[in-house]
Amino acid sequence: MLSVMYRQKQQRTEVSLLTFLLHLNNHQETKERHINHLREHINWQQVKANTVVKLALDNNMITITDNVITLTQKGLSFTQTALAYIITNKDDKIEHLKDDFFLFRG
């Protein structure tokens, strides 16, 4: 039961990370990419926002300069791969996504 709960929590974090990266990918405006904007626009509590930002930083998906978040090349590539899966719904597009990008390995 504990392993199921852990996996569900990890999946929720994965979805939150993807939501966060897609948001960044869709907005070039500084205001939309400001670190404090997460709680306002995406409606996240501080702990969740911190968890997702830390995960993205640990996986080299984003950089933060003057509290403005920018996708790295790895973050852009991850987002494009995830979008390809969402659009086509082909398993071959996402099958190795976490392994290719070393997600959850810090």
ChimeraX commands (.cxc) that place a marker at each C-alpha (Angstrom):
marker #1 position 0.00,0.00,0.00 radius 0.5
marker #1 position 2.86,2.38,0.78 radius 0.5
marker #1 position 4.47,1.75,-2.59 radius 0.5
marker #1 position 1.17,2.51,-4.34 radius 0.5
marker #1 position 0.82,5.77,-2.41 radius 0.5
marker #1 position 4.43,6.71,-3.21 radius 0.5
marker #1 position 3.92,5.98,-6.92 radius 0.5
marker #1 position 0.73,8.04,-7.01 radius 0.5
marker #1 position 2.51,10.96,-5.37 radius 0.5
marker #1 position 5.36,10.67,-7.86 radius 0.5
marker #1 position 2.89,10.62,-10.76 radius 0.5
marker #1 position 1.18,13.76,-9.45 radius 0.5
marker #1 position 4.59,15.45,-9.26 radius 0.5
marker #1 position 5.38,14.35,-12.84 radius 0.5
marker #1 position 2.10,15.86,-14.08 radius 0.5
marker #1 position 2.81,19.06,-12.16 radius 0.5
marker #1 position 6.30,19.26,-13.67 radius 0.5
marker #1 position 4.89,18.84,-17.16 radius 0.5
marker #1 position 2.21,21.47,-16.47 radius 0.5
marker #1 position 4.91,23.85,-15.26 radius 0.5
marker #1 position 7.19,23.27,-18.26 radius 0.5
marker #1 position 4.32,23.60,-20.73 radius 0.5
marker #1 position 3.34,26.88,-19.07 radius 0.5
marker #1 position 6.88,28.19,-19.48 radius 0.5
marker #1 position 6.99,26.98,-23.07 radius 0.5
marker #1 position 3.79,28.87,-23.89 radius 0.5
marker #1 position 4.82,32.20,-22.36 radius 0.5
marker #1 position 7.71,34.46,-23.21 radius 0.5
marker #1 position 6.57,37.38,-21.05 radius 0.5
marker #1 position 8.68,37.96,-17.93 radius 0.5
marker #1 position 5.58,38.31,-15.74 radius 0.5
marker #1 position 4.34,34.86,-16.79 radius 0.5
marker #1 position 7.72,33.31,-16.02 radius 0.5
marker #1 position 8.29,35.01,-12.65 radius 0.5
marker #1 position 8.75,32.47,-9.85 radius 0.5
marker #1 position 5.95,33.97,-7.74 radius 0.5
marker #1 position 3.54,33.62,-10.64 radius 0.5
marker #1 position 3.22,29.87,-10.03 radius 0.5
marker #1 position 0.98,30.29,-7.02 radius 0.5
marker #1 position -1.12,32.93,-8.74 radius 0.5
marker #1 position -1.63,31.53,-12.24 radius 0.5
marker #1 position -1.26,27.79,-11.77 radius 0.5
marker #1 position -2.87,27.99,-8.32 radius 0.5
marker #1 position -0.20,26.05,-6.45 radius 0.5
marker #1 position 0.60,26.24,-2.78 radius 0.5
marker #1 position 4.14,27.28,-1.84 radius 0.5
marker #1 position 5.30,23.74,-0.97 radius 0.5
marker #1 position 4.11,22.29,-4.28 radius 0.5
marker #1 position 5.61,25.16,-6.25 radius 0.5
marker #1 position 8.94,24.71,-4.46 radius 0.5
marker #1 position 8.89,20.95,-5.08 radius 0.5
marker #1 position 8.25,21.34,-8.81 radius 0.5
marker #1 position 10.79,24.14,-9.24 radius 0.5
marker #1 position 13.41,22.11,-7.35 radius 0.5
marker #1 position 12.72,19.05,-9.50 radius 0.5
marker #1 position 13.05,21.11,-12.68 radius 0.5
marker #1 position 16.29,22.70,-11.41 radius 0.5
marker #1 position 17.73,19.36,-10.25 radius 0.5
marker #1 position 17.06,17.93,-13.69 radius 0.5
marker #1 position 18.55,20.95,-15.51 radius 0.5
marker #1 position 15.24,21.78,-17.18 radius 0.5
marker #1 position 15.19,25.42,-16.09 radius 0.5
marker #1 position 17.40,28.28,-14.99 radius 0.5
marker #1 position 16.38,31.10,-12.68 radius 0.5
marker #1 position 17.80,34.59,-13.07 radius 0.5
marker #1 position 16.39,37.49,-11.03 radius 0.5
marker #1 position 13.41,35.27,-10.10 radius 0.5
marker #1 position 12.54,34.75,-13.77 radius 0.5
marker #1 position 12.45,31.14,-14.92 radius 0.5
marker #1 position 13.71,30.10,-18.36 radius 0.5
marker #1 position 13.64,26.70,-19.98 radius 0.5
marker #1 position 17.05,25.23,-20.74 radius 0.5
marker #1 position 17.68,23.36,-23.98 radius 0.5
marker #1 position 16.98,20.14,-22.08 radius 0.5
marker #1 position 13.71,21.59,-20.78 radius 0.5
marker #1 position 12.68,22.66,-24.28 radius 0.5
marker #1 position 13.51,19.24,-25.67 radius 0.5
marker #1 position 11.60,17.49,-22.89 radius 0.5
marker #1 position 8.57,19.73,-23.44 radius 0.5
marker #1 position 8.60,19.15,-27.20 radius 0.5
marker #1 position 8.82,15.38,-26.71 radius 0.5
marker #1 position 5.98,15.44,-24.20 radius 0.5
marker #1 position 3.86,17.59,-26.55 radius 0.5
marker #1 position 4.49,15.13,-29.39 radius 0.5
marker #1 position 3.11,12.39,-27.18 radius 0.5
marker #1 position 0.10,14.45,-26.12 radius 0.5
marker #1 position -0.72,15.38,-29.72 radius 0.5
marker #1 position -0.19,11.95,-31.29 radius 0.5
marker #1 position -0.84,9.75,-28.25 radius 0.5
marker #1 position 1.75,7.30,-29.57 radius 0.5
marker #1 position 3.46,5.29,-26.87 radius 0.5
marker #1 position 6.78,5.32,-28.71 radius 0.5
marker #1 position 6.95,9.09,-28.11 radius 0.5
marker #1 position 6.87,8.81,-24.32 radius 0.5
marker #1 position 8.02,5.27,-23.57 radius 0.5
marker #1 position 11.55,6.32,-22.68 radius 0.5
marker #1 position 10.89,9.95,-21.77 radius 0.5
marker #1 position 11.88,9.72,-18.11 radius 0.5
marker #1 position 14.93,7.59,-18.88 radius 0.5
marker #1 position 16.06,9.86,-21.72 radius 0.5
marker #1 position 15.85,12.94,-19.53 radius 0.5
marker #1 position 16.97,11.27,-16.25 radius 0.5
marker #1 position 13.88,12.47,-14.43 radius 0.5
marker #1 position 13.75,11.79,-10.71 radius 0.5
marker #1 position 17.45,11.02,-10.58 radius 0.5
marker #1 position 18.50,14.51,-9.54 radius 0.5
marker link #1:1,2 radius 0.2
marker link #1:2,3 radius 0.2
marker link #1:3,4 radius 0.2
marker link #1:4,5 radius 0.2
marker link #1:5,6 radius 0.2
marker link #1:6,7 radius 0.2
marker link #1:7,8 radius 0.2
marker link #1:8,9 radius 0.2
marker link #1:9,10 radius 0.2
marker link #1:10,11 radius 0.2
marker link #1:11,12 radius 0.2
marker link #1:12,13 radius 0.2
marker link #1:13,14 radius 0.2
marker link #1:14,15 radius 0.2
marker link #1:15,16 radius 0.2
marker link #1:16,17 radius 0.2
marker link #1:17,18 radius 0.2
marker link #1:18,19 radius 0.2
marker link #1:19,20 radius 0.2
marker link #1:20,21 radius 0.2
marker link #1:21,22 radius 0.2
marker link #1:22,23 radius 0.2
marker link #1:23,24 radius 0.2
marker link #1:24,25 radius 0.2
marker link #1:25,26 radius 0.2
marker link #1:26,27 radius 0.2
marker link #1:27,28 radius 0.2
marker link #1:28,29 radius 0.2
marker link #1:29,30 radius 0.2
marker link #1:30,31 radius 0.2
marker link #1:31,32 radius 0.2
marker link #1:32,33 radius 0.2
marker link #1:33,34 radius 0.2
marker link #1:34,35 radius 0.2
marker link #1:35,36 radius 0.2
marker link #1:36,37 radius 0.2
marker link #1:37,38 radius 0.2
marker link #1:38,39 radius 0.2
marker link #1:39,40 radius 0.2
marker link #1:40,41 radius 0.2
marker link #1:41,42 radius 0.2
marker link #1:42,43 radius 0.2
marker link #1:43,44 radius 0.2
marker link #1:44,45 radius 0.2
marker link #1:45,46 radius 0.2
marker link #1:46,47 radius 0.2
marker link #1:47,48 radius 0.2
marker link #1:48,49 radius 0.2
marker link #1:49,50 radius 0.2
marker link #1:50,51 radius 0.2
marker link #1:51,52 radius 0.2
marker link #1:52,53 radius 0.2
marker link #1:53,54 radius 0.2
marker link #1:54,55 radius 0.2
marker link #1:55,56 radius 0.2
marker link #1:56,57 radius 0.2
marker link #1:57,58 radius 0.2
marker link #1:58,59 radius 0.2
marker link #1:59,60 radius 0.2
marker link #1:60,61 radius 0.2
marker link #1:61,62 radius 0.2
marker link #1:62,63 radius 0.2
marker link #1:63,64 radius 0.2
marker link #1:64,65 radius 0.2
marker link #1:65,66 radius 0.2
marker link #1:66,67 radius 0.2
marker link #1:67,68 radius 0.2
marker link #1:68,69 radius 0.2
marker link #1:69,70 radius 0.2
marker link #1:70,71 radius 0.2
marker link #1:71,72 radius 0.2
marker link #1:72,73 radius 0.2
marker link #1:73,74 radius 0.2
marker link #1:74,75 radius 0.2
marker link #1:75,76 radius 0.2
marker link #1:76,77 radius 0.2
marker link #1:77,78 radius 0.2
marker link #1:78,79 radius 0.2
marker link #1:79,80 radius 0.2
marker link #1:80,81 radius 0.2
marker link #1:81,82 radius 0.2
marker link #1:82,83 radius 0.2
marker link #1:83,84 radius 0.2
marker link #1:84,85 radius 0.2
marker link #1:85,86 radius 0.2
marker link #1:86,87 radius 0.2
marker link #1:87,88 radius 0.2
marker link #1:88,89 radius 0.2
marker link #1:89,90 radius 0.2
marker link #1:90,91 radius 0.2
marker link #1:91,92 radius 0.2
marker link #1:92,93 radius 0.2
marker link #1:93,94 radius 0.2
marker link #1:94,95 radius 0.2
marker link #1:95,96 radius 0.2
marker link #1:96,97 radius 0.2
marker link #1:97,98 radius 0.2
marker link #1:98,99 radius 0.2
marker link #1:99,100 radius 0.2
marker link #1:100,101 radius 0.2
marker link #1:101,102 radius 0.2
marker link #1:102,103 radius 0.2
marker link #1:103,104 radius 0.2
marker link #1:104,105 radius 0.2
marker link #1:105,106 radius 0.2
view
